[in-house]
Amino acid sequence: MENRISSFKASFCRLPAKLISSFNFKNTTTVSVKKTFKTSPGSPYPLGAKLKLDGANFSIFSRHATSVELLLYDSTDSLEPIQVIYLENEINKTFYSWHVHIHELPAGTWYTWRMDGPNCPSENGLRFDKEKHLLDPLARVVSDNLWDRSKACLPGDNGHTAMRSLVVDENYDWEGDTPYSFKSENAIIYELHVGGFTRDKLSGVKNPGTFSALIEKIPYLKALGISHVELMPVMAFDEQDIPPGTAALGLKNYWGYSTHSFFSPHPRYCVTPEKGTHLEEFRDLVKALHQAEIGVIMDVVFNHTSEAGSDGPVINFRGIGSSIFYHLDANDKSKFRDYTGCGNTVNANHPVVANFIISCLEFWVREMHIDGFRFDLASALARGQNGEVLQDPPILWGIELSEQLAKTKLIAEAWDAAGLYQVGSFPGYRWGEWNGKYRDIMRRFIRGDKGLTAEVATRLCASSDLYKKQDRLPINSINFITCHDGFTLNDLVSYHHKHNLANGEDNRDGCNNNISYNCGAEGETDDVNILELRKRQAKNSIAILLLSQGVPMLLSGDEVLNTQNGNNNGYCQDNELTWFDWSLTKKNSNMLLFVQQMIALRKRHPSLMRRRFLTGECVPGRHIPDIQWHGINLGAPQWLDPESQVLAFTLAAVDNEDDEADLHVIFNMSGNEFNMQIPIVENRKWYLAINTSLSSTQGGAVKPEQQTPIGDHNYFVQAKSVVVLEGR
């Protein structure tokens, strides 16, 4: 053995200095040296690993690194590199970019970086560790096969437990596909989790929990009638990023709001991640959705990364230059400012970081054909380098003004975890906003809170109080009643309180202000009356959402009354608790049918999808206003009545060429029944389209061909119900 090692050392040391490996010779029996690749200085542009005709160019940014190494591996599981390349300051560095061209390097080669430099966190925020293996921040494909988060939190070598990046051939046959062109006012968004949507044993897919499996479920999405899927995070994230108590229960980061590689699809959603098929598998999904005329919106997390706070792991950014990429405390730069509740905050308005983010978004649109982005805790991106709130943040305007993103839908979660709330005032004009005010007022109204009809009317009309005065449009309001964060629709009408003990945080996690109503019993019950009321309340929620101006967003599973047993923070539950329960498509088929028919009703009424705000003025060519408000009595809305729980309105058709029907809508959220008047409209008869008080077996919706005219000028409206009449 000793002779073998000596011989290996002798031959190895004859290599050029910049190709000498830093192998531990005590372990040379595990090394498999296949080939030594020749190198040349390479180019600082583009950043990342770019395959060329004669090899691959590597480039990485680090302003403060003093030495840099590139390590090459022949597989995701190789414990030792096949070659270590030392980058020389005078040859392989241009300004702050370190670069090298490796000749004849094939696609399919895995790699990591190592960097040395200052390690004085409290003084300058820098945390260089020359032994720590780093991911390429621009890697198109990454592997977490060997990953151990705990090892990355400690100083020293973690080569055997680090993630890896891949040199990948990015060519792909799109077969003529382009990003999906669709008017925002006609959009109906469906938020779903790629893994959880198909993991259930009854999903009937070949590879559950993958991009491929979601393709198999496109017929279901098409039948539902939605226009866009909003995918919860699919950029590569750290599933090990969870609190200790949660990890002790064998749970993991399931939702994915812990991104580390912003250019790579998540490997765990791929069928063959060990082969580096991430790009191909995700593109196949996008192309298939586009062929079904369904757009793709990505939920992106640029407000923080999975590297967490001061004791977090070194993955990429904090080992390359944490003082640039993160907000640090001015007095003690070893401390990370945390405006996100996740340990760190990305310094998004630093020029280098802003360029990184915009380049990333442009990549997903240009190379992956993404149609839109929803930005998690987007208000964190409005903070300057000292944490101050900027009136015109460069990053947000840079995204809005990018030519490559000109047709891309931009949606902001317009708040952060440090109290900044910007709903109605998010910087920029194109940005849609998750309308938290809509969610809250509708939850209160539906559960029966009194005296809200004036604000409910405003929210129904796309929150003109928030957007019209700024010359924005109804499409700036993304309306929702439920989303991934909080109760499902079924749980919203079944629980007063959160039940999160299964998360391992003593029920401290998750929101306490759910604005919910359990209809008379907490959780499961056999009471027929309570169950019937819950179904009606769920239908009321869907009906009101889809009858509102603005852009509606549905939570996946709500259409079949999916439950999380009162858990309002399922971020760590990759199991039956959060997965889409495919048995419910049959068990609650009447609810599914109702949602399908409500979507169909919205689609046949352009008056519900206006691009401009309602005015109350008469429609051209007709003698009725575009909208007229009512209370229990016609023409008498109860704006100032503190006891009011009833709101009605008549909405005029806008598309006479297609014989669009007028609408008369009644929301009765009280516990009383009313025999309510119906307006008389010239040359129109009223037909019942929706009545949520109809029994569950009847669904609650009536197709146009099955509708019969209402002979009277009154209609009897049951308690806790929504009624919609079509006039034609």
Number of C-alpha atoms within 10 A of each C-alpha: 8 8 8 10 14 12 11 13 13 10 9 13 12 10 12 10 12 13 21 16 18 14 14 9 13 9 10 15 10 11 15 15 12 9 9 16 16 14 18 13 18 19 18 22 16 14 20 21 24 20 20 16 9 12 17 23 26 24 24 23 21 22 15 17 22 14 17 22 22 21 22 24 23 19 19 24 17 17 17 23 22 23 23 23 24 20 20 18 15 8 13 20 23 15 10 13 19 28 30 25 25 22 18 15 22 16 17 20 19 25 28 23 24 25 21 19 20 16 15 13 18 16 12 16 25 23 23 25 21 22 15 24 29 28 25 30 21 21 22 24 27 29 26 22 16 16 19 17 22 14 18 24 16 14 15 13 16 21 23 15 19 25 27 29 30 27 25 22 17 12 9 12 9 14 7 6 13 17 20 22 13 17 12 18 20 20 21 22 25 23 21 20 24 23 23 24 22 27 24 20 13 11 18 14 18 12 16 21 23 25 26 22 24 24 17 17 15 17 13 9 18 15 9 19 20 23 20 25 23 24 18 22 24 26 21 26 27 24 21 18 25 18 15 11 13 19 16 11 11 10 22 21 21 24 23 24 27 26 24 25 26 25 22 25 27 28 24 20 23 23 20 12 21 17 14 26 18 26 24 18 19 21 20 18 20 26 25 18 23 21 13 14 16 25 25 26 23 23 22 22 25 22 27 29 27 26 26 20 18 17 14 18 21 29 25 24 23 23 27 30 21 25 21 23 23 26 27 28 16 15 9 13 20 22 19 23 22 23 24 22 13 18 19 25 26 29 29 29 21 18 13 13 17 21 15 17 20 18 17 15 23 20 16 19 20 15 17 21 22 26 27 25 22 24 22 24 22 25 28 30 29 29 25 20 18 12 18 10 15 15 13 14 17 20 22 21 16 16 24 22 13 15 11 16 22 12 17 25 21 21 23 24 22 27 23 20 14 12 10 16 18 19 21 24 14 22 21 17 15 20 23 28 26 25 26 21 19 23 19 17 18 25 22 17 23 25 20 19 18 17 18 23 26 16 18 18 18 16 24 21 22 28 26 24 13 21 20 16 10 12 9 20 23 26 27 29 30 26 31 25 25 22 18 19 14 21 29 26 30 25 29 28 30 27 24 21 22 24 20 20 12 16 24 19 14 12 15 13 17 20 13 13 11 18 20 21 22 21 20 17 16 15 18 13 11 8 10 9 10 17 19 15 18 23 23 24 26 22 25 22 24 23 27 19 23 26 23 22 28 34 28 26 24 26 21 25 24 21 25 25 24 24 23 22 19 24 26 23 22 25 20 24 22 17 14 14 17 26 25 27 22 19 15 16 18 11 12 17 18 21 27 21 19 24 25 17 22 26 19 16 23 18 18 15 23 18 23 25 25 21 18 16 18 17 12 13 12 14 15 10 7 11 12 18 17 20 20 20 20 21 21 20 17 16 14 13 21 21 18 11 13 12 13 22 24 28 25 26 21 26 24 26 25 20 14 10 6 10 12 18 24 24 24 25 23 26 26 27 24 21 11 12 14 16 13 17 15 19 15 11 15 11 7 12 17 25 22 21 24 25 24 25 23 14 13 16 10 15 21 24 24 20 13 12 6 9 15 13 13 14 10 9 12 13 17 11 20 21 16 23 27 27 24 25 24 25 24 17
